[in-house]
């Protein structure tokens, strides 16, 4: 038998089997490489560079976060907006790579020392005038960036400054363009204006029951219940996870020592000050003040000596600008008067009116608060870590309820309208921090029926939510008897609006017949006023320039003598342009110079955009539509 195995091992069949076995183990060990060998991984390929999918995904996430911070909680991106954000992020990366290629071609470089100095000089990363690394690290976490990524962006930005600096510096500002901007900005207009507020319309005839019922039926959008949505919410936040964090006594004690300054109140003193021009006068005031604490008498004596005396109020040591003055003021006892102290302003004498001692809280008094703060800080880190796991679980087929139970999320099913009220108009409680309520409502009312839940961050509340829409109850017309008073009020308001609209139309007809607005308004018993000269953006509250804002764009787009009519918030306004006041460039030289500067900046921006377009065209980027779907945030 052994001889048979030996002979078999030397046969060509056994050798082939051994080779196949070795290859199978080799491929199993480098599975990802073999599987992706012929697969495209670059979302953009261009001359001299390529953009990989992870880089594009990170850029798209940063762009989405930037827009959310800029636009606030009201911004709720739809799928189309997310796709546009992904496209914008990829275009930004194409521009960066094209710029990097051009910098390399031209031999431009940015030394590490210059990058370091630039970062340390950024005001947002400074505290008390000094660079603070903790602020930088917080910025990196908020923007989902590593330090290397951020430094690369800074280096690219410095390179861009070198590249486009010469382009922008040569941008001319044509005098014709500057004067056109100057004329547009400084032009003023005068108009006759008549306003017809709804509140000044006469009381309409009382409507009949039939009229009210017909008005109710013809305006269902005004008298219907709001759309109600039923949704399941899963919330992941520091508050929902804090009870899962254990904080030891040693950790509380260490935090107390590290944050001791938070629990200390500095000593404060109520001070009065006399400021004199000479040391001799200051000594005389100090001696007189020690015998008579009356500030009025000291002020009179100081004024006679060429100085003054005033109360400083209650201040801390750091509030006094001169260290020697602070030392003297906080060394004297209550009721005491200091010896003269010299500063660049003169000779100071202080009197201590009252002393409020500083306080220091004991560990026993703040340990519960500290324990809660530490737990919340760790829970916030846990929330970010678990957010990724929740996304993976939902993408893997887990239901929202299963993911919530598995990762300690708060879960609730609610039925509400877009304002957050139930069918009876009462506010519906939501399991989110108060600052995140508005964002949560928007998430519920932008959710699509049948779509899988998606975890999203509440920017205003440091939390994550996932929304699963369960049902939508469309608006329904309320019964007439339940909204009769609302219908009556709306009917009368519409009647007043029709009345004033007809009067405004009559004024327009009279002006088209040859009358001026002043004549037509006087004949109709409607007050009118000559207003102006006013600009395109009049300063609020300027006397005599109460032009309805709805009229301004119309008046600056019409001809002299032409009548115009617009609805306003209060009712209607009718106007007639009387005169166009052209600006005088000689009298307004500074405004013309400013228009020239604006024109130069605009020209520079146009040249920079053309330069960037030329670099992009030279790089000839090719974008993969299939991989772009993976970039959408």
C-alpha positions as CSV (number, residue, x, y, z in Angstrom):
1,X,0.0,0.0,0.0
2,X,2.8,2.4,0.9
3,X,4.6,1.6,-2.3
4,X,1.3,2.3,-4.2
5,X,1.0,5.8,-2.6
6,X,4.6,6.6,-3.3
7,X,4.1,5.7,-7.0
8,X,0.9,7.7,-7.1
9,X,2.6,10.8,-5.7
10,X,5.1,10.7,-8.5
11,X,2.5,10.5,-11.2
12,X,1.5,13.6,-13.3
13,X,-2.1,13.3,-11.9
14,X,-0.9,13.9,-8.4
15,X,1.3,16.7,-9.4
16,X,-1.6,18.5,-11.1
17,X,-3.7,18.0,-8.0
18,X,-1.0,19.5,-5.8
19,X,-0.6,22.5,-8.0
20,X,-4.4,23.1,-8.0
21,X,-4.4,22.8,-4.2
22,X,-1.6,25.4,-3.8
23,X,-3.3,27.8,-6.2
24,X,-6.6,27.5,-4.3
25,X,-5.0,28.4,-1.0
26,X,-3.1,31.3,-2.6
27,X,-6.2,32.7,-4.2
28,X,-8.2,32.3,-0.9
29,X,-5.5,34.3,0.8
30,X,-5.7,37.2,-1.6
31,X,-9.3,37.0,-2.4
32,X,-10.0,40.8,-2.6
33,X,-7.1,41.3,-5.0
34,X,-8.2,38.6,-7.3
35,X,-11.8,39.5,-7.2
36,X,-11.2,43.2,-8.0
37,X,-8.4,42.6,-10.5
38,X,-10.5,43.5,-13.5
39,X,-13.0,45.7,-11.6
40,X,-12.9,49.5,-12.1
41,X,-12.2,51.2,-8.7
42,X,-11.6,54.8,-9.9
43,X,-14.7,57.0,-10.2
44,X,-12.6,59.5,-12.3
45,X,-9.7,58.8,-14.6
46,X,-7.8,61.8,-15.9
47,X,-4.4,62.6,-17.5
48,X,-1.8,62.0,-14.7
49,X,-4.3,61.2,-11.9
50,X,-7.4,59.3,-10.8
51,X,-10.0,59.7,-8.1
52,X,-10.8,56.5,-6.1
53,X,-14.3,55.8,-4.8
54,X,-13.4,56.2,-1.1
55,X,-11.8,59.6,-1.7
56,X,-14.9,60.8,-3.6
57,X,-17.3,59.4,-0.9
58,X,-15.4,61.3,1.8
59,X,-15.5,64.5,-0.3
60,X,-19.3,64.1,-0.8
61,X,-19.9,63.6,2.9
62,X,-17.9,66.7,3.7
63,X,-19.8,68.7,1.1
64,X,-23.2,67.6,2.5
65,X,-22.1,68.5,6.1
66,X,-20.9,71.9,4.9
67,X,-24.3,72.6,3.3
68,X,-26.2,71.4,6.4
69,X,-24.1,73.7,8.6
70,X,-24.5,76.6,6.2
71,X,-28.3,76.2,5.5
72,X,-29.2,75.2,9.0
73,X,-31.9,72.7,10.2
74,X,-34.3,73.7,7.4
75,X,-32.2,72.0,4.8
76,X,-33.3,68.4,4.2
77,X,-31.6,67.0,1.0
78,X,-33.7,64.9,-1.3
79,X,-32.2,62.2,-3.5
80,X,-31.8,64.6,-6.4
81,X,-30.0,67.0,-4.1
82,X,-27.7,64.3,-2.8
83,X,-26.8,63.3,-6.3
84,X,-26.0,66.9,-7.2
85,X,-23.8,67.2,-4.0
86,X,-21.9,64.0,-5.1
87,X,-21.4,65.5,-8.6
88,X,-20.2,68.8,-7.1
89,X,-17.8,67.0,-4.8
90,X,-16.4,65.0,-7.6
91,X,-15.9,68.1,-9.7
92,X,-14.1,69.7,-6.8
93,X,-11.7,66.7,-6.7
94,X,-11.2,66.9,-10.4
95,X,-10.2,70.6,-10.0
96,X,-7.9,69.8,-7.1
97,X,-6.1,67.0,-9.1
98,X,-5.9,69.2,-12.2
99,X,-4.4,72.0,-10.1
100,X,-1.9,69.6,-8.5
101,X,-0.9,68.3,-11.9
102,X,-0.3,71.9,-13.2
103,X,1.7,72.8,-10.0
104,X,3.9,69.8,-10.6
105,X,4.4,70.7,-14.2
106,X,5.4,74.2,-13.3
107,X,7.6,73.0,-10.4
108,X,5.6,74.8,-7.7
109,X,5.9,73.4,-4.1
110,X,4.8,74.4,-0.7
111,X,7.3,73.7,2.2
112,X,6.0,71.9,5.3
113,X,7.0,74.9,7.4
114,X,4.7,77.2,5.4
115,X,1.8,74.8,5.8
116,X,2.4,74.6,9.5
117,X,2.6,78.3,9.9
118,X,-0.6,78.8,7.8
119,X,-2.6,76.3,9.9
120,X,-1.4,77.8,13.2
121,X,-2.4,81.3,12.0
122,X,-6.0,80.3,11.2
123,X,-8.1,82.3,13.7
124,X,-10.7,79.5,14.1
125,X,-8.0,77.3,15.6
126,X,-6.9,79.9,18.1
127,X,-7.8,80.6,21.7
128,X,-6.7,83.7,23.5
129,X,-4.4,84.5,20.5
130,X,-2.6,81.1,20.7
131,X,-3.0,78.0,18.5
132,X,-5.1,75.3,20.2
133,X,-4.7,71.8,18.9
134,X,-7.9,70.6,20.6
135,X,-9.9,73.0,18.4
136,X,-8.2,71.6,15.3
137,X,-8.9,68.0,16.4
138,X,-12.6,68.9,17.0
139,X,-12.8,70.5,13.5
140,X,-11.3,67.3,12.0
141,X,-13.9,65.1,13.7
142,X,-16.8,67.3,12.7
143,X,-15.7,67.2,9.1
144,X,-14.8,63.5,9.0
145,X,-11.2,64.2,8.1
146,X,-7.8,63.0,9.2
147,X,-5.0,65.4,9.9
148,X,-3.1,64.2,6.7
149,X,-6.2,64.9,4.6
150,X,-6.6,68.4,6.1
151,X,-2.9,69.3,5.6
152,X,-3.2,68.0,2.0
153,X,-6.1,70.4,1.4
154,X,-4.2,73.3,3.0
155,X,-1.2,72.5,0.8
156,X,-3.4,72.4,-2.3
157,X,-5.0,75.7,-1.3
158,X,-1.6,77.4,-0.9
159,X,-0.6,76.0,-4.3
160,X,-3.8,77.3,-5.8
161,X,-3.0,80.8,-4.4
162,X,0.4,80.7,-6.2
163,X,-1.2,79.4,-9.4
164,X,-4.1,81.8,-9.7
165,X,-2.4,84.8,-8.0
166,X,-0.8,85.9,-11.2
167,X,-4.0,85.3,-13.2
168,X,-6.1,87.4,-10.8
169,X,-3.4,90.2,-10.4
170,X,-3.7,90.9,-14.1
171,X,-7.4,91.3,-14.2
172,X,-8.3,94.8,-15.6
173,X,-11.5,96.7,-14.7
174,X,-12.8,98.4,-17.8
175,X,-14.0,102.0,-17.1
176,X,-17.2,101.3,-19.0
177,X,-18.1,98.3,-16.8
178,X,-17.2,100.3,-13.6
179,X,-19.4,103.2,-14.6
180,X,-22.3,100.9,-15.5
181,X,-22.1,99.2,-12.1
182,X,-21.9,102.7,-10.5
183,X,-24.9,103.9,-12.3
184,X,-26.9,100.8,-11.5
185,X,-26.0,101.0,-7.8
186,X,-26.4,104.7,-7.2
187,X,-29.4,105.5,-9.4
188,X,-32.4,106.9,-7.5
189,X,-36.0,107.2,-8.4
190,X,-39.1,109.3,-7.4
191,X,-42.6,108.0,-7.6
192,X,-46.2,108.8,-6.6
193,X,-47.6,106.0,-4.5
194,X,-51.1,105.1,-3.3
195,X,-51.6,102.3,-0.9
196,X,-55.0,100.5,-0.3
197,X,-54.8,98.4,2.9
198,X,-57.4,95.8,3.4
199,X,-58.1,97.1,6.9
200,X,-59.3,100.4,5.4
201,X,-61.9,98.7,3.2
202,X,-65.5,99.2,4.4
203,X,-67.3,96.4,6.2
204,X,-68.7,94.0,3.6
205,X,-72.4,92.9,3.6
206,X,-73.0,89.9,6.0
207,X,-72.8,86.7,3.9
208,X,-75.7,84.3,3.8
209,X,-75.5,80.7,4.9
210,X,-75.5,79.5,1.3
211,X,-72.7,81.8,0.4
212,X,-70.6,80.6,3.3
213,X,-71.2,76.9,2.5
214,X,-70.3,77.5,-1.2
215,X,-67.1,79.4,-0.1
216,X,-66.3,76.5,2.2
217,X,-66.7,73.9,-0.6
218,X,-64.8,76.0,-3.2
219,X,-61.7,76.4,-0.9
220,X,-61.0,73.0,0.5
221,X,-57.3,73.7,0.9
222,X,-58.1,76.5,3.5
223,X,-60.5,74.4,5.6
224,X,-59.1,70.9,5.5
225,X,-57.3,68.9,8.2
226,X,-53.5,68.7,7.6
227,X,-51.8,65.7,6.3
228,X,-51.1,63.2,9.1
229,X,-48.2,60.8,9.0
230,X,-47.6,57.7,11.1
231,X,-43.9,56.9,11.4
232,X,-41.6,54.8,13.6
233,X,-38.6,56.7,14.9
234,X,-35.4,55.1,16.1
235,X,-33.1,57.6,17.9
236,X,-29.5,57.2,18.8
237,X,-28.0,59.9,21.0
238,X,-25.8,60.5,24.1
239,X,-29.0,60.7,26.2
240,X,-30.2,57.3,25.1
241,X,-26.9,55.6,25.7
242,X,-25.7,57.4,28.9
243,X,-27.2,54.9,31.2
244,X,-25.1,52.2,29.6
245,X,-21.8,54.0,30.6
246,X,-20.2,53.2,33.9
247,X,-18.1,56.0,35.4
248,X,-15.8,55.1,38.4
249,X,-15.2,57.4,41.4
250,X,-11.5,57.7,40.3
251,X,-12.6,59.0,36.9
252,X,-14.9,61.5,38.6
253,X,-12.1,62.6,40.9
254,X,-9.6,63.0,38.0
255,X,-12.2,65.0,36.0
256,X,-12.7,67.3,39.0
257,X,-9.0,68.0,39.2
258,X,-8.8,68.6,35.5
259,X,-11.8,70.9,35.4
260,X,-11.3,72.6,38.8
261,X,-11.4,76.0,37.1
262,X,-15.1,75.4,36.2
263,X,-16.0,75.1,39.9
264,X,-14.1,78.2,41.1
265,X,-15.6,81.7,41.3
266,X,-13.0,84.4,41.3
267,X,-13.0,87.1,43.9
268,X,-14.8,90.3,42.7
269,X,-14.5,93.8,44.2
270,X,-16.6,97.0,43.8
271,X,-14.0,99.7,43.2
272,X,-14.0,103.5,42.8
273,X,-11.1,105.2,41.0
274,X,-9.5,108.7,40.9
275,X,-7.2,109.4,38.0
276,X,-4.8,112.3,38.4
277,X,-2.1,113.9,36.2
278,X,0.7,114.0,38.9
279,X,1.9,111.8,41.8
280,X,1.7,114.7,44.2
281,X,-2.0,115.4,43.4
282,X,-2.7,111.6,43.6
283,X,-1.2,111.4,47.1
284,X,-3.3,114.4,48.3
285,X,-6.4,112.7,47.0
286,X,-5.5,109.4,48.6
287,X,-5.0,111.1,52.0
288,X,-8.3,113.0,51.7
289,X,-10.2,109.9,50.5
290,X,-9.0,107.8,53.4
291,X,-10.6,110.4,55.8
292,X,-13.8,110.9,53.8
293,X,-15.2,108.1,51.6
294,X,-17.7,110.4,49.8
295,X,-17.0,109.9,46.1
296,X,-18.7,113.2,45.2
297,X,-16.3,115.2,47.3
298,X,-13.3,113.3,46.0
299,X,-14.5,113.8,42.4
300,X,-14.7,117.6,43.0
301,X,-11.2,117.7,44.5
302,X,-9.8,115.5,41.6
303,X,-11.5,117.8,39.0
304,X,-9.9,120.8,40.6
305,X,-6.5,119.1,40.3
306,X,-7.0,118.3,36.6
307,X,-8.3,114.7,37.0
308,X,-11.5,112.9,37.7
309,X,-13.0,110.3,40.0
310,X,-15.6,107.7,38.9
311,X,-17.0,104.3,40.1
312,X,-15.6,101.3,38.3
313,X,-18.3,98.9,39.4
314,X,-17.8,95.3,40.4
315,X,-14.8,93.8,38.7
316,X,-12.5,90.7,38.8
317,X,-8.8,91.0,39.0
318,X,-8.4,90.2,35.3
319,X,-10.8,93.1,34.4
320,X,-8.2,95.7,35.4
321,X,-5.9,96.5,32.4
322,X,-2.8,97.4,34.4
323,X,-1.3,94.5,36.5
324,X,0.1,96.9,39.2
325,X,-3.4,98.4,39.5
326,X,-5.0,95.0,39.9
327,X,-2.4,94.0,42.5
328,X,-3.1,97.2,44.5
329,X,-6.8,97.1,44.2
330,X,-7.1,93.4,45.3
331,X,-4.5,93.8,48.2
332,X,-6.4,96.6,50.0
333,X,-9.0,95.7,52.6
334,X,-12.7,96.6,52.2
335,X,-13.0,100.4,52.7
336,X,-9.3,100.9,52.1
337,X,-7.6,103.3,49.8
338,X,-4.6,102.4,47.7
339,X,-1.4,104.3,47.3
340,X,-1.0,106.0,43.9
341,X,-0.2,103.6,41.0
342,X,1.3,104.9,37.8
343,X,0.1,103.8,34.3
344,X,0.3,105.2,30.8
345,X,-3.0,107.0,31.6
346,X,-1.7,108.9,34.7
347,X,-1.7,108.2,38.4
348,X,-4.5,106.0,39.8
349,X,-6.0,105.8,43.3
350,X,-8.5,103.1,44.1
351,X,-11.0,102.7,47.0
352,X,-12.4,99.3,47.8
353,X,-16.2,99.7,48.4
354,X,-17.1,96.0,48.8
355,X,-15.5,92.6,48.5
356,X,-17.2,89.4,47.2
357,X,-14.9,86.5,48.1
358,X,-14.2,83.8,45.5
359,X,-15.7,80.4,46.1
360,X,-14.5,76.8,45.3
361,X,-17.0,73.9,45.1
362,X,-16.2,70.7,46.8
363,X,-16.0,67.4,45.0
364,X,-19.0,66.1,46.9
365,X,-21.1,69.0,45.7
366,X,-20.5,68.5,42.0
367,X,-19.7,64.7,41.6
368,X,-23.2,63.8,40.4
369,X,-23.0,66.5,37.7
370,X,-19.5,65.5,36.7
371,X,-20.5,61.8,36.5
372,X,-23.4,62.7,34.2
373,X,-21.1,64.9,32.0
374,X,-18.5,62.2,31.6
375,X,-21.2,59.6,30.8
376,X,-22.7,61.9,28.2
377,X,-19.3,62.5,26.6
378,X,-18.5,58.8,26.3
379,X,-22.1,58.1,25.2
380,X,-21.6,60.7,22.4
381,X,-18.6,58.7,21.2
382,X,-20.5,55.5,21.4
383,X,-23.4,57.0,19.4
384,X,-21.0,57.8,16.5
385,X,-19.5,54.4,16.7
386,X,-22.9,52.6,16.8
387,X,-24.3,54.8,14.0
388,X,-22.1,52.9,11.5
389,X,-23.2,49.5,12.9
390,X,-26.9,50.5,12.7
391,X,-26.4,51.5,9.1
392,X,-24.7,48.2,8.3
393,X,-27.5,46.3,10.1
394,X,-30.3,48.0,8.2
395,X,-28.4,47.6,4.9
396,X,-28.0,43.9,5.8
397,X,-31.8,43.4,6.1
398,X,-32.5,44.0,9.8
399,X,-35.8,45.8,10.5
400,X,-35.7,49.2,12.3
401,X,-37.1,47.6,15.5
402,X,-34.4,44.9,15.4
403,X,-31.6,47.4,14.9
404,X,-33.0,49.7,17.6
405,X,-33.1,46.9,20.2
406,X,-29.7,45.6,19.3
407,X,-27.9,48.9,19.6
408,X,-29.9,50.6,22.4
409,X,-31.8,53.1,20.4
410,X,-34.9,54.9,21.6
411,X,-37.9,53.7,19.6
412,X,-41.4,55.3,19.2
413,X,-44.3,55.3,16.7
414,X,-46.0,58.6,16.3
415,X,-48.9,60.0,14.3
416,X,-48.7,63.8,13.6
417,X,-48.9,66.7,11.2
418,X,-46.0,68.8,9.8
419,X,-46.1,71.1,12.9
420,X,-45.8,68.1,15.2
421,X,-49.4,68.1,16.4
422,X,-51.8,65.2,16.6
423,X,-55.3,65.2,15.1
424,X,-56.7,67.3,18.0
425,X,-54.0,69.9,17.7
426,X,-51.9,68.8,20.7
427,X,-48.1,68.6,20.4
428,X,-46.8,65.0,20.0
429,X,-43.8,64.2,22.2
430,X,-40.8,62.9,20.2
431,X,-37.9,60.8,21.6
432,X,-35.3,63.4,20.4
433,X,-33.5,66.3,22.1
434,X,-35.6,69.5,21.9
435,X,-33.1,71.1,19.5
436,X,-33.7,68.3,17.1
437,X,-37.5,68.4,16.9
438,X,-37.7,70.6,13.8
439,X,-35.2,68.4,11.9
440,X,-37.0,65.3,12.9
441,X,-40.4,66.6,11.7
442,X,-38.8,67.5,8.3
443,X,-37.3,64.0,8.1
444,X,-40.7,62.4,8.7
445,X,-42.4,64.6,6.1
446,X,-39.7,64.0,3.4
447,X,-39.7,60.3,3.9
448,X,-41.1,58.3,1.0
449,X,-43.6,55.4,1.4
450,X,-42.1,52.0,1.0
451,X,-38.5,53.2,1.2
452,X,-36.1,51.5,3.6
453,X,-35.2,53.6,6.7
454,X,-31.9,55.5,6.5
455,X,-29.9,56.8,9.5
456,X,-29.3,60.5,9.4
457,X,-27.6,62.9,11.8
458,X,-29.5,65.7,13.6
459,X,-27.1,68.6,13.2
460,X,-28.8,70.7,15.9
461,X,-29.0,68.0,18.5
462,X,-25.9,65.7,18.2
463,X,-28.1,62.7,17.6
464,X,-29.0,60.2,14.9
465,X,-32.5,59.2,13.7
466,X,-33.9,56.7,11.4
467,X,-37.5,57.1,10.1
468,X,-39.8,54.4,8.8
469,X,-42.9,55.8,7.2
470,X,-45.9,53.5,8.0
471,X,-48.8,55.4,6.6
472,X,-50.1,58.8,5.3
473,X,-53.5,60.2,5.9
474,X,-54.2,62.9,3.2
475,X,-55.9,66.2,4.1
476,X,-59.7,66.0,4.4
477,X,-62.3,68.8,4.3
478,X,-63.5,69.6,7.8
479,X,-67.3,69.7,8.3
480,X,-68.8,73.2,7.7
481,X,-70.3,73.4,11.2
482,X,-66.9,72.9,12.9
483,X,-65.2,75.7,10.9
484,X,-68.1,78.1,10.3
485,X,-66.4,81.1,12.1
486,X,-63.2,80.5,10.2
487,X,-65.1,80.4,6.9
488,X,-66.9,83.7,7.8
489,X,-63.7,85.5,8.6
490,X,-62.0,84.3,5.4
491,X,-65.1,85.3,3.3
492,X,-65.1,88.8,4.7
493,X,-61.3,89.1,4.2
494,X,-61.7,88.1,0.6
495,X,-64.5,90.6,0.1
496,X,-62.3,93.4,1.4
497,X,-59.5,92.2,-0.9
498,X,-61.8,92.3,-3.9
499,X,-63.0,95.8,-3.0
500,X,-59.5,97.2,-2.7
501,X,-58.3,95.4,-5.9
502,X,-61.2,96.9,-7.9
503,X,-60.3,100.4,-6.6
504,X,-56.6,99.8,-7.5
505,X,-57.7,98.6,-11.0
506,X,-59.8,101.8,-11.4
507,X,-56.8,103.9,-10.6
508,X,-54.8,102.0,-13.3
509,X,-57.6,102.6,-15.8
510,X,-57.7,106.3,-15.0
511,X,-53.9,106.7,-15.5
512,X,-54.0,104.8,-18.8
513,X,-56.7,107.3,-19.8
514,X,-54.3,110.2,-19.4
515,X,-54.6,111.2,-15.7
516,X,-51.7,111.2,-13.3
517,X,-51.8,109.1,-10.2
518,X,-52.1,112.1,-8.0
519,X,-55.1,113.3,-10.0
520,X,-56.8,109.9,-10.2
521,X,-56.3,109.2,-6.5
522,X,-57.6,112.6,-5.5
523,X,-60.7,112.1,-7.6
524,X,-61.3,108.7,-6.0
525,X,-60.7,109.9,-2.5
526,X,-57.6,107.8,-2.0
527,X,-54.5,109.4,-0.4
528,X,-51.3,109.3,-2.4
529,X,-47.8,110.4,-1.6
530,X,-44.7,111.5,-3.5
531,X,-41.8,109.4,-2.4
532,X,-38.2,109.6,-3.1
533,X,-35.6,109.8,-4.2
534,X,-35.0,106.2,-3.2
535,X,-32.5,103.5,-4.3
536,X,-32.9,99.9,-5.1
537,X,-32.2,99.0,-1.5
538,X,-33.4,101.8,0.7
539,X,-32.2,101.9,4.3
540,X,-35.0,100.6,6.7
541,X,-36.6,103.4,8.7
542,X,-35.5,106.2,6.4
543,X,-38.0,109.1,6.9
544,X,-40.2,109.6,3.8
545,X,-39.0,106.4,2.1
546,X,-41.7,104.0,3.2
547,X,-42.0,102.5,-0.3
548,X,-43.7,99.0,-0.1
549,X,-40.9,96.5,-0.8
550,X,-43.1,94.7,-3.3
551,X,-43.0,97.9,-5.4
552,X,-39.2,98.5,-5.6
553,X,-38.3,95.9,-8.2
554,X,-41.2,97.0,-10.4
555,X,-40.4,100.7,-10.2
556,X,-36.8,100.1,-11.1
557,X,-37.9,98.1,-14.2
558,X,-40.5,100.5,-15.6
559,X,-40.4,103.8,-17.6
560,X,-41.2,107.3,-16.4
561,X,-45.0,107.9,-16.4
562,X,-45.9,104.3,-16.6
563,X,-48.5,103.1,-14.0
564,X,-47.9,99.9,-12.0
565,X,-49.9,97.9,-9.5
566,X,-48.8,95.2,-7.1
567,X,-50.4,93.2,-4.3
568,X,-48.7,93.8,-0.9
569,X,-48.8,92.2,2.5
570,X,-51.3,94.8,3.7
571,X,-53.4,95.0,0.5
572,X,-52.5,96.7,-2.8
573,X,-50.3,99.5,-4.0
574,X,-50.5,101.6,-7.1
575,X,-47.5,103.8,-8.3
576,X,-46.4,106.0,-11.1
577,X,-42.7,106.6,-11.8
578,X,-42.1,110.4,-11.9
579,X,-38.4,110.9,-12.3
580,X,-35.1,109.0,-12.6
581,X,-32.2,110.7,-10.7
582,X,-28.9,109.8,-12.3
583,X,-25.8,109.7,-10.1
584,X,-23.0,112.2,-10.4
585,X,-19.6,110.5,-10.7
586,X,-17.8,113.7,-9.8
587,X,-19.7,114.2,-6.5
588,X,-19.5,110.5,-5.6
589,X,-15.9,109.7,-6.4
590,X,-15.6,107.1,-3.6
591,X,-18.7,105.2,-4.8
592,X,-17.3,105.1,-8.3
593,X,-13.9,103.8,-7.0
594,X,-15.8,101.1,-5.0
595,X,-17.7,100.1,-8.2
596,X,-14.3,99.9,-10.0
597,X,-13.0,97.6,-7.2
598,X,-16.1,95.4,-7.5
599,X,-15.6,95.2,-11.3
600,X,-12.0,94.2,-10.8
601,X,-12.9,91.5,-8.4
602,X,-15.6,90.2,-10.7
603,X,-13.1,90.2,-13.6
604,X,-10.5,88.4,-11.5
605,X,-13.1,85.7,-10.5
606,X,-14.1,85.2,-14.2
607,X,-10.4,84.8,-15.2
608,X,-9.8,82.3,-12.4
609,X,-12.9,80.3,-13.5
610,X,-11.6,80.3,-17.1
611,X,-8.2,79.1,-15.9
612,X,-9.7,76.3,-13.8
613,X,-11.8,75.3,-16.8
614,X,-8.7,75.2,-19.0
615,X,-6.9,73.0,-16.5
616,X,-9.9,70.6,-16.3
617,X,-10.1,70.4,-20.1
618,X,-6.4,69.6,-20.3
619,X,-6.7,66.8,-17.8
620,X,-9.6,65.3,-19.8
621,X,-11.4,63.6,-16.9
622,X,-13.6,60.5,-17.6
623,X,-16.3,59.9,-14.9
624,X,-17.7,56.4,-14.4
625,X,-21.5,56.8,-14.1
626,X,-21.8,53.4,-12.4
627,X,-19.3,54.2,-9.7
628,X,-20.9,57.7,-9.2
629,X,-23.9,55.9,-7.6
630,X,-21.6,54.8,-4.8
631,X,-20.5,58.3,-4.2
632,X,-24.0,59.7,-3.4
633,X,-24.0,60.5,0.4
